[in-house]
Amino acid sequence: RAFINIDFNNRLLIESEADEETRKISQFFTLLWDESFDPEFVSYRSDNNEYCKKVSERCSYKCIDTLYPKSVYSSYEDFANEDLLQSMIDKWLNLYNDYSDAIYTYFDTISNYRIAPGLVLKNYISVLDALSSINFCAKEKKLSDKVPELLRILEPYTIAEQVKQRILKLFTTEIEKFLKERIRELVKSLHGLISEKITEDFITKAVNTRHNMTHPKKKYANCFSEEDLPDVNIYLSQIIRAFYMQKIGVPNETIMKIVVSLS
């Protein structure tokens, strides 16, 4: 059995805040070990060592299942370096500041074995939408087609560079990158860490499948069938897990070992 003691550094927390901090740590170990790390016993104590809360598995509801057959996954030896482990925990807690909704959605999804494969796919694509929006510039600038003609007109005149830039800004629009393009860039950043089956066509079909579910009046032909979804979701999970682990500094060889266990 494993025991974890979380010191809140004398912070005054209400019960829901303590639950949230505990959940972050349990998700961290789920990420690294590819095993559900929901605690079976939780107790909070005051500075006087008095129980504030005491919950055991017998009176707590769990909806957890082992989703994938595991053959190769991480072990304690992969994280035996205490300094590295502490650094990863610190980065994981900081990661929550930018990705709290995406992290919660992912772990809430993998912990519920009753959820339908189609909903899993929609949740995973929503997570990738959020991650790619933050990291891969959701918008790009595009100059109007009128700019070359405008520059030709202004050429005879002596205009300060600052003024010229302001004029050009008036003829510049921001265009949001398509979801498929952003996810492709995210996948490229994980090259060598995830399955080679996650190709551009895979991403296109996964996003199209999600669009067909959320926009039933539009039907994309290049998409996955319902029978494909369990396997598709495994590969989408690879992308998300590898991204999170890369962000907190997990060594590449360990990331690959964990990702293999999802295949």
Disulfide bonds with the S-S distance in Angstrom:
none
